Amino acid sequence: MAQAVPNPDLDFRMAARHRANHTVIAESKLRGDTQIHIINVSAHGFMIDDNPGFEGGERVELRLPVIGRIEALVIWTSDNRAGFQFERVLRLPHFVELLKIISPKLR
């Protein structure tokens, strides 16, 4: 009987995502400095809702609170959204501190 082959992309997509509301400048060789709006984040990457035209495979560099400068790769795009994977996984203590700053405030 055939056995399913694990899909590393599915494992990556299972990472917990947290709502975010943070605007940041993304630096790209193709587009220069572009303002983007992060709407969710995980320790592996983030999603934006105002894609200025980034395409799969593009690299950007951004500066996040607590984390500092970090590169990310565009993994997917759909309509006006885009998903990015960080060049490295964020360390848990830093990620928790980042969430305190960029998560939407409950009212």
Helices and strands as residue ranges (DSSP letters): H 8-13, E 18-28, E 32-41, E 45-48, E 59-64, E 68-78, E 81-86, H 92-102
